[in-house]
Amino acid sequence: MATMSIEVLCVGAKKLTLLEAHGAGIDVSHPPKSDRDPALWQDRMTELGGLLIHIFDESRLGHHHRWAYDIVDESDWEMFRFKPLVWKDIKGILVTAIEASPMRHIEFYSDAQWSNEPVVHADIGLGSFIDMHDEVGINMNCAFPINSM
């Protein structure tokens, strides 16, 4: 089975009070250290700095490997959407992360084994990111710089 991780970098932040996400495990690391090894986005995370939010299957809480299987619906290991109950809370976490960033900037990362080639997308507003998720889904192996617009 392929593995997938989902992480959000709260750029420039050193601490963050997170909301809970029903059905998902949430953890943080500072300095940012991806759950993947090797990680597609670790160099980018290290360069930007801040606090990394790990979003993973609640059943994996406390395990060394925190994958995101049960919290997403995937399509041919190319696109995914968060499951509705989880997505409601993830949107709140994204807002909280933007507010905690001194730059009002976060980066959303997905890292999936045996999937799309990695792509760093252009800056996008949070509302547009949410609309994209809801309308078409999010590409796997992507980095999305997200601002508060």
MDAnalysis code that builds the backbone (N, CA, C; Angstrom):
import MDAnalysis as mda
import numpy as np

u = mda.Universe.empty(447, n_residues=149, atom_resindex=np.repeat(np.arange(149), 3), trajectory=True)
u.add_TopologyAttr("name", ["N", "CA", "C"] * 149)
u.add_TopologyAttr("resid", np.arange(1, 150))
u.add_TopologyAttr("resname", ["MET", "ALA", "THR", "MET", "SER", "ILE", "GLU", "VAL", "LEU", "CYS", "VAL", "GLY", "ALA", "LYS", "LYS", "LEU", "THR", "LEU", "LEU", "GLU", "ALA", "HIS", "GLY", "ALA", "GLY", "ILE", "ASP", "VAL", "SER", "HIS", "PRO", "PRO", "LYS", "SER", "ASP", "ARG", "ASP", "PRO", "ALA", "LEU", "TRP", "GLN", "ASP", "ARG", "MET", "THR", "GLU", "LEU", "GLY", "GLY", "LEU", "LEU", "ILE", "HIS", "ILE", "PHE", "ASP", "GLU", "SER", "ARG", "LEU", "GLY", "HIS", "HIS", "HIS", "ARG", "TRP", "ALA", "TYR", "ASP", "ILE", "VAL", "ASP", "GLU", "SER", "ASP", "TRP", "GLU", "MET", "PHE", "ARG", "PHE", "LYS", "PRO", "LEU", "VAL", "TRP", "LYS", "ASP", "ILE", "LYS", "GLY", "ILE", "LEU", "VAL", "THR", "ALA", "ILE", "GLU", "ALA", "SER", "PRO", "MET", "ARG", "HIS", "ILE", "GLU", "PHE", "TYR", "SER", "ASP", "ALA", "GLN", "TRP", "SER", "ASN", "GLU", "PRO", "VAL", "VAL", "HIS", "ALA", "ASP", "ILE", "GLY", "LEU", "GLY", "SER", "PHE", "ILE", "ASP", "MET", "HIS", "ASP", "GLU", "VAL", "GLY", "ILE", "ASN", "MET", "ASN", "CYS", "ALA", "PHE", "PRO", "ILE", "ASN", "SER", "MET"])
u.atoms.positions = np.array([
    [0.845, -1.185, 0.000],
    [0.000, 0.000, 0.000],
    [0.885, 1.242, 0.000],
    [0.535, 2.201, -0.797],
    [1.282, 3.460, -0.843],
    [1.068, 4.242, 0.454],
    [2.001, 5.130, 0.736],
    [1.892, 5.942, 1.944],
    [1.691, 7.404, 1.571],
    [0.995, 8.137, 2.419],
    [0.725, 9.545, 2.165],
    [0.787, 10.305, 3.478],
    [1.443, 11.468, 3.434],
    [1.424, 12.343, 4.602],
    [0.883, 13.706, 4.180],
    [0.263, 14.394, 5.147],
    [-0.252, 15.740, 4.941],
    [0.291, 16.599, 6.070],
    [0.925, 17.716, 5.683],
    [1.540, 18.600, 6.664],
    [1.298, 20.043, 6.245],
    [1.207, 20.923, 7.237],
    [0.981, 22.348, 6.994],
    [2.037, 23.122, 7.763],
    [2.798, 23.947, 7.046],
    [3.821, 24.776, 7.673],
    [3.223, 26.135, 8.002],
    [3.277, 26.488, 9.264],
    [2.856, 27.804, 9.741],
    [4.124, 28.653, 9.734],
    [4.346, 29.374, 8.633],
    [5.618, 30.042, 8.367],
    [5.929, 31.087, 9.444],
    [7.115, 30.940, 10.039],
    [7.595, 31.896, 11.026],
    [7.076, 31.714, 12.437],
    [6.108, 30.825, 12.631],
    [5.528, 30.630, 13.973],
    [6.430, 29.744, 14.822],
    [6.397, 29.987, 16.122],
    [7.147, 29.154, 17.069],
    [6.222, 28.394, 18.003],
    [4.990, 28.859, 18.129],
    [4.001, 28.152, 18.935],
    [2.629, 28.382, 18.321],
    [1.715, 27.492, 18.673],
    [0.391, 27.518, 18.071],
    [-0.556, 26.738, 18.963],
    [-1.707, 27.304, 19.218],
    [-2.761, 26.584, 19.921],
    [-3.706, 26.033, 18.867],
    [-3.726, 24.721, 18.740],
    [-4.513, 24.090, 17.688],
    [-5.900, 23.709, 18.156],
    [-6.808, 23.735, 17.214],
    [-8.128, 23.172, 17.415],
    [-8.036, 21.666, 17.214],
    [-9.020, 20.953, 17.667],
    [-9.061, 19.519, 17.407],
    [-9.706, 19.266, 16.054],
    [-9.396, 18.134, 15.487],
    [-10.021, 17.718, 14.235],
    [-10.679, 16.363, 14.484],
    [-11.999, 16.313, 14.366],
    [-12.712, 15.049, 14.571],
    [-12.260, 14.027, 13.533],
    [-11.822, 12.880, 14.016],
    [-11.420, 11.808, 13.124],
    [-9.989, 11.909, 12.621],
    [-9.249, 12.954, 13.025],
    [-7.863, 13.103, 12.580],
    [-6.963, 13.350, 13.780],
    [-5.752, 12.857, 13.692],
    [-4.737, 13.173, 14.676],
    [-4.017, 14.438, 14.249],
    [-3.666, 15.263, 15.205],
    [-2.958, 16.517, 14.933],
    [-1.755, 16.572, 15.869],
    [-0.594, 16.899, 15.320],
    [0.605, 17.072, 16.119],
    [1.413, 18.190, 15.484],
    [2.381, 18.725, 16.199],
    [3.215, 19.801, 15.679],
    [4.690, 19.495, 15.934],
    [5.549, 20.091, 15.125],
    [6.989, 20.006, 15.365],
    [7.612, 21.367, 15.071],
    [8.533, 21.745, 15.952],
    [9.301, 22.972, 15.767],
    [10.706, 22.687, 16.237],
    [11.718, 22.821, 15.401],
    [11.642, 23.243, 14.006],
    [10.898, 22.202, 13.169],
    [10.472, 22.609, 11.954],
    [9.657, 21.703, 11.140],
    [10.423, 20.463, 10.705],
    [9.860, 19.299, 11.008],
    [10.462, 18.022, 10.610],
    [9.365, 17.137, 10.046],
    [9.442, 16.873, 8.743],
    [8.428, 16.069, 8.064],
    [8.395, 14.647, 8.601],
    [7.214, 14.040, 8.526],
    [7.067, 12.633, 8.881],
    [7.672, 11.718, 7.811],
    [7.864, 12.245, 6.602],
    [8.408, 11.434, 5.507],
    [9.929, 11.431, 5.556],
    [10.538, 10.319, 5.158],
    [11.984, 10.237, 5.062],
    [12.336, 9.266, 3.937],
    [12.794, 9.750, 2.802],
    [13.054, 11.163, 2.510],
    [11.741, 11.894, 2.229],
    [11.737, 13.178, 2.512],
    [10.547, 14.008, 2.339],
    [10.707, 14.898, 1.112],
    [9.646, 14.987, 0.318],
    [9.675, 15.864, -0.852],
    [9.922, 17.319, -0.460],
    [9.392, 17.737, 0.683],
    [9.318, 19.161, 1.003],
    [10.197, 19.596, 2.165],
    [11.024, 18.687, 2.724],
    [11.796, 19.045, 3.915],
    [12.722, 20.242, 3.685],
    [13.424, 20.297, 2.564],
    [14.319, 21.430, 2.306],
    [13.543, 22.741, 2.287],
    [12.379, 22.737, 1.680],
    [11.536, 23.932, 1.613],
    [11.063, 24.328, 3.017],
    [10.631, 23.339, 3.790],
    [10.179, 23.600, 5.162],
    [11.301, 24.210, 6.003],
    [12.490, 23.638, 5.888],
    [13.633, 24.117, 6.659],
    [13.989, 25.546, 6.261],
    [13.975, 25.829, 4.972],
    [14.319, 27.164, 4.482],
    [13.322, 28.216, 4.970],
    [12.037, 27.916, 4.922],
    [11.009, 28.874, 5.341],
    [10.939, 28.997, 6.860],
    [11.118, 27.896, 7.554],
    [11.064, 27.885, 9.013],
    [9.654, 28.059, 9.543],
    [9.498, 27.734, 10.787],
    [8.201, 27.853, 11.433],
    [7.813, 26.580, 12.143],
    [6.542, 26.405, 12.303],
    [5.988, 25.272, 13.032],
    [5.234, 24.391, 12.047],
    [5.489, 23.099, 12.091],
    [4.864, 22.166, 11.161],
    [3.719, 21.431, 11.846],
    [2.554, 21.461, 11.216],
    [1.372, 20.751, 11.698],
    [1.256, 19.455, 10.908],
    [1.197, 18.340, 11.618],
    [1.036, 17.025, 11.010],
    [-0.426, 16.621, 11.144],
    [-1.045, 16.232, 10.038],
    [-2.452, 15.829, 10.023],
    [-2.490, 14.380, 9.547],
    [-3.050, 13.488, 10.372],
    [-2.931, 12.068, 10.074],
    [-4.118, 11.295, 10.639],
    [-4.168, 10.024, 10.285],
    [-5.225, 9.149, 10.772],
    [-5.172, 9.079, 12.288],
    [-6.293, 9.330, 12.915],
    [-6.373, 9.313, 14.373],
    [-5.916, 7.969, 14.942],
    [-6.171, 6.901, 14.216],
    [-5.779, 5.567, 14.679],
    [-4.267, 5.414, 14.745],
    [-3.527, 6.332, 14.102],
    [-2.067, 6.259, 14.085],
    [-1.443, 7.140, 15.162],
    [-2.252, 7.777, 15.987],
    [-1.745, 8.659, 17.027],
    [-0.735, 7.910, 17.894],
    [0.446, 8.474, 18.056],
    [1.481, 7.861, 18.866],
    [2.413, 6.932, 18.105],
    [2.087, 6.605, 16.864],
    [2.965, 5.747, 16.071],
    [4.064, 6.584, 15.429],
    [5.156, 5.934, 15.095],
    [6.262, 6.627, 14.440],
    [5.836, 7.128, 13.056],
    [5.120, 6.299, 12.312],
    [4.652, 6.682, 10.983],
    [3.216, 7.157, 11.087],
    [2.995, 8.401, 10.685],
    [1.650, 8.990, 10.786],
    [1.142, 9.259, 9.377],
    [0.465, 8.268, 8.820],
    [-0.026, 8.398, 7.452],
    [-1.458, 8.894, 7.430],
    [-1.871, 9.346, 6.252],
    [-3.223, 9.883, 6.067],
    [-3.996, 8.991, 5.088],
    [-4.482, 7.858, 5.566],
    [-5.298, 6.973, 4.737],
    [-6.786, 7.197, 4.992],
    [-7.154, 7.171, 6.265],
    [-8.558, 7.142, 6.642],
    [-9.230, 8.506, 6.644],
    [-8.455, 9.586, 6.530],
    [-9.048, 10.931, 6.594],
    [-9.285, 11.535, 5.220],
    [-8.886, 10.803, 4.158],
    [-9.072, 11.321, 2.802],
    [-9.788, 10.304, 1.932],
    [-10.422, 10.835, 0.896],
    [-10.911, 10.021, -0.206],
    [-9.973, 10.326, -1.363],
    [-9.309, 9.285, -1.865],
    [-8.350, 9.516, -2.937],
    [-8.887, 8.990, -4.258],
    [-8.351, 9.571, -5.340],
    [-8.755, 9.191, -6.678],
    [-7.516, 8.778, -7.460],
    [-7.343, 7.492, -7.656],
    [-6.231, 6.941, -8.437],
    [-4.864, 7.409, -7.949],
    [-4.728, 7.701, -6.676],
    [-3.467, 8.171, -6.095],
    [-2.918, 9.388, -6.831],
    [-3.836, 10.223, -7.344],
    [-3.430, 11.472, -7.980],
    [-4.083, 12.681, -7.319],
    [-5.302, 12.537, -6.866],
    [-6.060, 13.629, -6.251],
    [-6.694, 13.107, -4.964],
    [-7.012, 14.047, -4.063],
    [-7.701, 13.648, -2.845],
    [-8.560, 14.802, -2.340],
    [-9.510, 14.429, -1.507],
    [-10.294, 15.373, -0.712],
    [-10.331, 14.820, 0.706],
    [-10.343, 15.724, 1.679],
    [-10.556, 15.275, 3.047],
    [-11.989, 14.783, 3.180],
    [-12.197, 13.799, 4.023],
    [-13.560, 13.348, 4.311],
    [-14.313, 14.503, 4.974],
    [-15.620, 14.624, 4.726],
    [-16.385, 15.807, 5.161],
    [-16.257, 16.163, 6.640],
    [-16.356, 15.201, 7.534],
    [-16.272, 15.510, 8.967],
    [-14.894, 16.072, 9.321],
    [-13.852, 15.513, 8.734],
    [-12.488, 15.975, 8.981],
    [-12.270, 17.347, 8.333],
    [-12.760, 17.540, 7.116],
    [-12.541, 18.779, 6.366],
    [-13.099, 19.992, 7.108],
    [-14.231, 19.822, 7.737],
    [-14.819, 20.930, 8.504],
    [-13.815, 21.462, 9.521],
    [-13.162, 20.581, 10.242],
    [-12.197, 20.990, 11.265],
    [-10.856, 21.415, 10.666],
    [-10.441, 20.789, 9.570],
    [-9.177, 21.159, 8.932],
    [-9.245, 22.607, 8.460],
    [-10.384, 23.039, 7.930],
    [-10.527, 24.438, 7.506],
    [-10.275, 25.379, 8.683],
    [-10.783, 25.048, 9.848],
    [-10.537, 25.852, 11.042],
    [-9.067, 25.865, 11.430],
    [-8.399, 24.741, 11.287],
    [-6.971, 24.657, 11.593],
    [-6.168, 25.526, 10.628],
    [-6.541, 25.533, 9.353],
    [-5.843, 26.378, 8.375],
    [-5.987, 27.857, 8.733],
    [-7.177, 28.273, 9.136],
    [-7.408, 29.665, 9.547],
    [-6.557, 29.988, 10.771],
    [-6.563, 29.097, 11.761],
    [-5.769, 29.303, 12.977],
    [-4.281, 29.414, 12.639],
    [-3.808, 28.579, 11.726],
    [-2.397, 28.599, 11.344],
    [-2.035, 29.910, 10.650],
    [-2.880, 30.399, 9.758],
    [-2.606, 31.677, 9.088],
    [-2.549, 32.803, 10.106],
    [-3.471, 32.809, 11.047],
    [-3.496, 33.864, 12.068],
    [-2.261, 33.808, 12.969],
    [-1.686, 32.616, 13.171],
    [-0.513, 32.462, 14.029],
    [0.793, 32.800, 13.311],
    [0.765, 32.829, 11.990],
    [1.971, 33.126, 11.221],
    [2.228, 34.629, 11.215],
    [3.428, 35.067, 11.608],
    [3.739, 36.495, 11.551],
    [3.609, 37.065, 10.132],
    [3.770, 36.207, 9.121],
    [3.664, 36.625, 7.723],
    [2.260, 36.407, 7.153],
    [1.355, 35.859, 7.982],
    [0.012, 35.471, 7.521],
    [0.116, 34.558, 6.297],
    [1.018, 33.563, 6.446],
    [1.339, 32.679, 5.330],
    [1.534, 31.253, 5.848],
    [0.918, 30.290, 5.170],
    [1.122, 28.874, 5.463],
    [1.467, 28.159, 4.167],
    [1.970, 26.961, 4.304],
    [2.168, 26.113, 3.142],
    [1.555, 24.755, 3.443],
    [0.757, 24.264, 2.499],
    [0.082, 22.985, 2.607],
    [0.856, 21.987, 1.761],
    [1.243, 20.853, 2.361],
    [2.031, 19.848, 1.650],
    [1.334, 18.495, 1.679],
    [1.351, 17.825, 0.534],
    [1.002, 16.400, 0.520],
    [2.191, 15.666, -0.090],
    [2.477, 14.505, 0.444],
    [3.628, 13.715, 0.017],
    [3.153, 12.271, -0.048],
    [2.966, 11.773, -1.274],
    [2.408, 10.437, -1.459],
    [3.355, 9.581, -2.290],
    [3.635, 8.413, -1.774],
    [4.492, 7.465, -2.468],
    [3.797, 6.980, -3.734],
    [4.547, 6.820, -4.816],
    [4.043, 6.274, -6.079],
    [2.900, 7.102, -6.653],
    [3.053, 8.411, -6.652],
    [1.998, 9.279, -7.158],
    [2.583, 10.295, -8.122],
    [1.871, 11.428, -8.271],
    [2.252, 12.494, -9.203],
    [3.668, 12.983, -8.956],
    [4.251, 13.590, -9.981],
    [5.514, 14.305, -9.817],
    [5.262, 15.492, -8.897],
    [6.224, 15.862, -8.054],
    [6.030, 16.987, -7.138],
    [5.843, 18.312, -7.885],
    [4.911, 19.136, -7.385],
    [4.628, 20.441, -7.980],
    [4.483, 21.467, -6.865],
    [5.179, 22.603, -7.011],
    [4.969, 23.747, -6.133],
    [4.056, 24.704, -6.889],
    [2.875, 24.933, -6.348],
    [1.896, 25.802, -6.994],
    [2.181, 27.265, -6.673],
    [1.583, 28.150, -7.450],
    [1.672, 29.591, -7.186],
    [0.882, 29.917, -5.926],
    [1.202, 31.060, -5.313],
    [0.458, 31.514, -4.126],
    [-1.037, 31.531, -4.422],
    [-1.795, 31.167, -3.400],
    [-3.248, 31.098, -3.530],
    [-3.859, 31.609, -2.232],
    [-4.999, 32.228, -2.308],
    [-5.714, 32.638, -1.109],
    [-6.388, 31.437, -0.462],
    [-6.625, 31.523, 0.825],
    [-7.249, 30.409, 1.540],
    [-8.622, 30.077, 0.962],
    [-9.419, 31.096, 0.647],
    [-10.739, 30.840, 0.062],
    [-10.649, 30.078, -1.242],
    [-9.684, 30.416, -2.076],
    [-9.504, 29.714, -3.357],
    [-9.038, 28.281, -3.140],
    [-8.174, 28.073, -2.139],
    [-7.723, 26.723, -1.820],
    [-8.903, 25.867, -1.366],
    [-9.743, 26.416, -0.512],
    [-10.923, 25.695, -0.034],
    [-11.855, 25.366, -1.197],
    [-12.088, 26.345, -2.072],
    [-12.943, 26.109, -3.256],
    [-12.364, 25.006, -4.136],
    [-11.041, 25.020, -4.357],
    [-10.402, 23.996, -5.184],
    [-10.602, 22.622, -4.558],
    [-10.376, 22.530, -3.251],
    [-10.585, 21.259, -2.564],
    [-12.007, 20.757, -2.796],
    [-12.977, 21.632, -2.593],
    [-14.376, 21.231, -2.675],
    [-14.824, 20.899, -4.094],
    [-14.295, 21.622, -5.077],
    [-14.766, 21.457, -6.458],
    [-14.043, 20.351, -7.218],
    [-12.719, 20.287, -7.123],
    [-11.977, 19.314, -7.927],
    [-11.061, 18.412, -7.113],
    [-10.712, 18.824, -5.918],
    [-9.775, 18.067, -5.091],
    [-8.385, 18.673, -5.160],
    [-7.483, 18.102, -4.392],
    [-6.106, 18.577, -4.282],
    [-5.180, 17.522, -4.872],
    [-4.229, 17.961, -5.675],
    [-3.241, 17.036, -6.228],
    [-2.375, 16.472, -5.119],
    [-2.033, 15.219, -5.249],
    [-1.044, 14.629, -4.355],
    [0.335, 15.120, -4.771],
    [1.266, 15.074, -3.844],
    [2.641, 15.522, -4.059],
    [2.684, 16.984, -4.486],
    [2.015, 17.810, -3.693],
    [1.967, 19.220, -4.022],
    [2.374, 20.066, -2.812],
    [2.826, 21.280, -3.127],
    [3.063, 22.297, -2.128],
    [2.221, 23.497, -2.551],
    [1.371, 23.962, -1.657],
    [0.532, 25.128, -1.905],
    [0.888, 26.244, -0.929],
    [1.544, 27.306, -1.399],
    [1.700, 28.495, -0.549],
    [0.334, 29.176, -0.442],
    [-0.145, 29.380, 0.786],
    [-1.486, 29.915, 1.008],
    [-1.375, 31.173, 1.875],
    [-2.028, 32.231, 1.425],
    [-2.072, 33.455, 2.210],
    [-3.506, 33.714, 2.646],
    [-3.682, 34.741, 3.423],
    [-4.996, 34.976, 4.038],
    [-6.005, 35.613, 3.095],
    [-5.616, 35.968, 1.894],
    [-6.558, 36.614, 0.966],
    [-7.626, 35.648, 0.507],
])
